[in-house]
Amino acid sequence: MPKMKTSRAAAKRFTATGTGKLKRNKAYKSHILTKKSTKRKRNLRKSAIADPTNAKNMKKILPYL
């Protein structure tokens, strides 16, 4: 059986935690930052756990993560 291919786009955006959950970065932090409060921008720096409803599909496109 041939090796499965990893989705490179997904591999750059997600990392696995020790327990196997997917860690992602938050959106809305790239531009138009002047109207966003400092508190909001600070909270966007933190990473978040991907929603479990998407996890099944993500595991399929990230077979070796």
N, C-alpha and C positions, 0 to 999 in steps of 0.2 A: 504494500500500500504506500502511495507517495506521501511525502511530508505535506502537512497542511500549511497554507500560507496565512501569515498574520496580516491583518489590515494595518498598514503602516500609519495611516491617519489616526486610527484609534490608539495605536501603541504610543504615539507621541502625546496623546491627551490623557491617557489613563495609566495609573500604576496600581499594583495590587498591594493591599495591606497584609499584615501577618496572618490575619484570619481569613483572607481570600476575598474580602470586599474590594470594590473598585473605588479608588480615590480620584477625584477630578478637581480642576480649578474652576472658579466661578467666572461667569461671563460679565460683560458690561464694565470692564476695567481698562479698555484700550484707548478710548478717545472720548471727547466731550466731558472732560473731568471737572471743568470749572463750576458747573452747576450742581455737581454732586458734593454732598457734605463730606468733611474729613472722616467722620465716623463711618459713613457708608463705604467710602473708599478703603478704609482700614479693614472693614469686615469682608470686603471683596478679595483682599489678599489671602485670606485663609482658604484652605482647601476644604472640600466637602466630600461626603460619601455619595456615590452614584445611587440612584433610586433602585431598590430591588426589583421593580417591575421591568427595568431595562437590563438587569444583570444577566439573565439567561441569554439574550441576544448578544450581549457584549462578550460573554465567555466563548461564544461560537466564533466570533471574529478575532478573538485574542486567545488562541488555543494554548500558547506556551507561556502565558503570563502567570 
